[in-house]
Amino acid sequence: MFSHLPTPTLDPILSLSVAYRNDSRENKVDLGIGVYKDSQGQTPVMKAVQMAQDVVVETQKTKAYVGLAGCEEFNQGMVDLLLDGTSATDRVAAIQTPGASGALRMLGDLMKVAQPDTTVWISNPSYVNHQPVMEAAGLKVKKYTYFSPATKQVDTARMLEELSLAGPNDVVLLHGCCHNPTGADIDFAAWQEITKLAQKNGFTPFVDIAYQGFGDGLEEDAKGLKFMADNVEEMLITTSCSKNFGLYRERTGAAIVVGKNVQDVTNAKGKLLTLARATYTMPPDHGAALVKTILQDQELTRVWKQELSEMQQRLLNLRQTLCNDLRNTHKTSQFDFIESHKGMFTVLGFTQEQMAQLREEYGIYGVGDGRINIAGLSEQHIPYVAEAIVKVAK
């Protein structure tokens, strides 16, 4: 049965963590896999999560099945975080999923059933799993220009020009904030223009927001998404609790559908539940129970928001400190763009060969496309990393 299968291709990001673990050098730095680390190089369990775990252990009296949709209070909490104050709250449905990748697949399967000839437009570049998941769901994928390698910023004019060609059978996938892998975000004016194009041409926006709170804050990071939800008839959203709640291994996400009316989204949710039953049946409960507990308790919510704000500020400081070192110690402004990027990632503009040089000569692990995880830095790493970047750039 299996003898004819091809040799598997290693995942370009997850394989880095294996190579990093096997590297015996003391000064190695892991800027590959996208997890937040504190100044000690640890991915911490947030205090609010620890407090919520105590509550869950004390109050949860059964491990019986929760249901196909997962925890409905969690689902409502995710909707509130993203859409509170918009007209979409009256025409929305959500299900809990195994992480945001599970949500991507569920919505991909939903699109395939609802509109089999759908083409999903994704940014170039985009999150490494966007294209494989959409293609695994049987959908066509098309790329639109997003990032300018020259300026290291969003090429808004070309993006809008190309998206103006998307039509009623198309879905345009956008990063809600903290674009992965570039860190370059569209501004609010671009959100408004894309919304106008959706209204005019009839394509469906699909917003993947995995880093809410890591860019400019919880509210600001959802500003474009909220505007869009208020002004289009239909919309798809995926969201994750991996980063802003630190629940990476709990695989806690949600798939959200905004529709023209309650009946449409009720039908969409029913189909999602059927698809879930045939895939994983029910999502894991623990992460959702923690998030629900945090969001339903004012004090836990306050603690969580404060922690999240501190994480976001630390990312800003890491960017600024790295750029200051490059400017002041190495007398180069070549990498000033790093300071303007948002969230965990940035793209250095290095070739595959230069990224290999960073890894092989300096023990600095980044993704082959030039992406580095700013959140993987610790303050003590910065002089060493800055020096290595400058040497490889020459």
N, C-alpha and C positions, 0 to 999 in steps of 0.2 A: 504493500500500500504506500509506503513512504519512500521507497528507494529512488523514485523519479523526482523527488522534491529538490529544488535548487538550494545551494548553500545560502543561508540567510545573510542579508546585508545588515551590518550593525547599525543601531540607531545612532545618528550623529551626535546626539546630546547625551543620552543615557550611557553610552559606551565610554564617554569621557570620565564619568565617575569611577568606573572600574579601573581605567588607566591611572587616574589620580591616586586611588587607594594603593595601587601597586608601585607607585613611585616612592622610592626610599629617601628622596632628598628632603632635608629639614625645612628648606625655604620655599617649598612648593606652595602654590596659591590656586585654589579652585574657583575660577570665575565662569565655569561652564553651566552646570545644572541650575535651573532657576528657583532657588530657595533663598529666603531671607536669613541672614546670619547676623548675630550681634557682634560686639567688639571683641568677644572671646572666640569668635569663629563657630559659635553654636547656633543651631536653629531652635530658639527657646519655645517652651510651652507658655503661652501668654497667661498672665495672672488671672484675667477674667475667665479663661478656659479652665484653669485649675480650680477656681472657685465654683464654676458651673459643674465641673466633674463631681465635686463634693455633693452638690445639690442632687445631681442625677443619681449618684450611688445611694443617697439617702432616700430618695422618693420613688425611684423606679422599681416597681414590684414584680415586673414580668419581662420576659424576653420573647413574648409571643410576637407573631407577625404584626407589622403596623399597617401594611396595605400597599397596593400597587403604586399609589401616588406618593408614598413616603409620608413624612410628617406634615400634615396640612398647616399646622401653626408655623413650622419652618417655612413652608412655601409662601405663606402670607407675609412672613417677615422679610423674605427676599424681595417680594413684590413691593413692599413698603419702602425698603432701602433704595430701590431703583426708581419707583414710579409715583411715590407719594406726592400728592398735590397736582397730579395730571388727570386729564379726562380718561386716560387709559385704565385707571383703576376700576372703572365701571364695565370694562370689556376685556378682561384679562383672565388667563388661566395659567397655572403653574404646576409642575410636578418636580419632586426631588429626584435627583439622578446621581449615579456614581461619578462624582466630579464633573467639571465642566466638559471634559472630553466625552463623558457619557451623555451629557446634554446635547453636545454637538451631534452625536450619532443619532439620538432620538429625534432631533429636529430634522436631520438629514433624511431619516427614514420617513418622517411625516411629509416632507416635501415630495419625496418620491411617490408616495401614495396619492397625495392631493393634486400634484401637478408633475407627472412623470417626466416631462421634457424640460424640467427646470435646469438652468445653468446658474451656478453659483460663482459670482465674481469675488475673487480674493485679492488683497493687496499684494504688491510685489516689492519687497518680500513680505511674508506673513508667518504666523505661528506655524511651526514645522508640521503640526498635526492637522491643520485645516484641510489641506488638499487630500491627504490620504483618507480622512474620515468621510469627506463628501463623496469621494470616488467610491469608497467601500459601500456607501449607501446607494450607489448606482447613478449618481448625478454627474453632469458635465461640470468642469471647472474652467474658468477663464480668469486671467490675471489682469489687473489694472495698475497702471503706473502709480506709485505712491511716494517712494523715497528717492531723493536726488543724491547719488553718490558724490557729486561735486560739492554741494552745500551742506550735506548731512542733515537736511531738513525735508519736510513734506513738499513735494512738487505739486502744489495745489492746483495750478492752472492745468497741467496735463491730466491730473487725476479727474478733475471735473469735466474736462473735454472728453475723456474716454468714458466716464460714467454716463455722459449724456447719450451714449449709444445703447445703454441698457434699457430693456423693454419689459412688457407685462409677464413674459415667461422667465424673467431673470430675478435673482436674489443677490443683493449687494451686501457682502459681509464686511463689517467695519469693526475696528477695535475701539471699545468704549473709552479707554484711556490707557496710558502707559504702553504704547504700541510695542508688541513683541515681534521681531527682535530689535527694532531700531531705537526705541525710546522717543521717536519723533511723533508728536500728536497733532492731529488736525485741530485748528482753532474753531471757536464757536461760529464764526462767519462761514466756515466750510461746512459745518453741520447744517446750517441754515440753507446753504446752496444745495447740498445733497438732498435735503428734505424737499426742496422745490422740485428737483429733478424727479424724485419719487412720485410726487403729486402729478407732475406733468406726464411722465413716461409710463408710470404704472408698475415699476419694479418694487419689490418688497425689500425693505431694509432688514438686515440681520446684524444685531450688535452683540459681540462677544466681549463681555466686561469681566475680566478675571482679576483685575488689580484695583478695584474701587477703593479709594483712600490712600493709595500709594503715590498718586500724582500730585494733585493740588488739594486733596481733602475729599471726604465722603460726598458732600453736596456738589462741589465744583466738578468732580470727576464724572458725575452723572448728568451734568447740565445739558450737554449736547443730546444725550439719549432721551432725556425728559422732553426737550423741545421737539424732537422727532416723534416721540410717542404721542404728543399732544396734537400733532399735525398730519399724521398719516393714518389711513384706515386699518392697515395690517402691518404687523411687525413681529420679528422673532428675536428672542434674547436668550443668551446663555450667561450664567454667572457662576462664580466659584467662591468657596470659603477657604481655599487652600492658603492664599496669601494673607488676606486681611484678618482672618481668624487663626492663621497658622496651623490649619488642620490638613496638612498635606496628605498624610497617610490615611486619613479618615474618608477620603474621597467623597466630599460633600459639595454638591452643586445643584443647580436648578435649571430647567428648561421652561421658558415663559413664552406664551403666545398672546399677542394683542390682536384683536379682531374687530370687525365692523360692529358686532353686537354680541350680546351674551350667548345667544344660541350658537353662533359660529364658534366661539371659543370653547363652549361646552362640548360641541362635536369634536373639535380639535383635541381637547383633553381626553375624550373617550378613545380616540384613535391612538393617542400617545400611550395610554394605559394598555391597549391591546398590543402595541409594539413592544412595550416594556415587558409584558407577560411572556412574549416569545423571545426575549433577549436575556434579561437578568432577573425578571419577575419583580423583585423589590430591591430598593437601594439600601445600603447599610444605614443603620439608625443612629449610631452613637454620635457622629459629628453633628447631625441635624438636631439631636436632643440637646447638645451643648449650645448650639447657636440659638435655638428656641429659648433655652433657659436664660441666656445672656440678654436677648432682645426683649424678653418679657419682664425683666427686673431692672428698674431704673438705676440702681447702684452698679450692677454688673455692666449695664450699657455704658454708664459713665466711665468705668474703669477701662472697658474695651476701647472706647473712643479715644481716651487719653493715651493708651498704649499705642494704638494705631497712629495717632498724631506724632508720637515720639519716633516711631519707626519711619514715618514719612519724612520727618525733619532730619533724621540721621542720614537717610538717602541723599537729601539735598546737601548736607554737610560733607558727605563722602565725595560727591561730585565736585563741590567747590574746592575741597582740600586737594584732590587729585589735580584739578586744573591749576590751582595756585602753585603746586609743586612743579608742574610742567612749565608754567610761565616764569616763575621766580628762580628755580634752581637750574632749569634746562633752557631757559630763554626761548621758549617756543609757544606760539599761540595757535599752532596747527590743530590742537585738540580742544579748543575753546567750546566747540559745539557740544561737548559732553555735558557742560553746565546747563545747557538749555533743554536737554532731553528730560523725559519724565519717567518716574518709576524705577524698575530694577535694571533695565537693560540699556545698552548703547552699542552702536556699531562703530568700530574703530576705522573702518575703511581699509583694513589690511586684506591681503590676498590669502589664499589657502596656505601658500608657502610661508608667508610671514607669521600666520597663526601657528604653523608647525614649528617655526623657529622660536616663537615665544614659549611653546611647550617644551621643546627638546633642549634648548639652551638655558632657559630660565625657570622651567618648572611652573610656568603660568598657563593654566588650562582655560582656553576659551573655545567657542564653537568655530568651526572652519570657515563660516561665512563672515567672520569678523565680530560676532556678538560676544560681549562680555557682560557678566552679571555684576553690576555695581554693588548689589547687596551681598555679594560674596567677599567683598573687601573688608579687612579690618584696618583700623587707623595705622597700625604698625606696618602693614603691607605697603602703604602708599608710596613711600620713597623708592622702594625696590621696584614696584610695578611701574612707576613713572619712568625710572631709569631704563628699564627693559623696553618699554614702549618707544622711547626716544631712540634707543640703539637699533631696534628692529625697523623703525621708520626710515632710517638713513639709507 
